[in-house]
Amino acid sequence: MLQELLGQKVAVHFLDGTSVREGVLEELDERFVKYRTEFQLLYIPLTSIRAVALETKERERPRVGFGH
């Protein structure tokens, strides 16, 4: 299933509650995922991943202030 996300920008959420964002899944095998951000190249064990999220739409920022 992760094979479909190769080459796409995703967020990876880990079992300990942390996550990495704004990176691309580059490679995948039966034990590890290769994940590249602007600053890091990570080899992530599949056993430490809780979820992989694909950002499909940019979130709208909440409006601040009293006027429109």
Residue pairs with C-beta under 8 A, 6 or more apart in sequence:
2 25
2 28
2 33
2 52
3 28
5 25
5 52
5 54
6 25
6 26
6 27
6 28
7 24
7 25
7 26
8 24
8 25
8 54
9 22
9 23
9 24
9 54
9 55
10 23
10 24
10 25
10 52
10 53
10 54
10 55
11 19
11 20
11 21
11 22
11 23
11 52
11 53
11 55
12 19
12 20
12 23
12 33
12 35
12 44
12 49
12 51
12 52
12 53
13 19
13 49
13 50
13 51
13 52
13 53
14 48
14 49
14 50
15 48
15 49
15 50
16 48
20 35
20 37
20 40
20 42
21 37
22 37
22 38
23 35
23 36
23 37
23 40
23 42
24 35
24 36
24 37
25 33
25 34
25 35
25 52
26 34
26 35
26 36
27 33
27 34
28 34
30 46
31 45
31 46
32 43
32 44
32 45
32 46
33 43
33 44
33 46
33 49
34 41
34 42
34 43
34 44
35 41
35 42
35 43
35 44
36 42
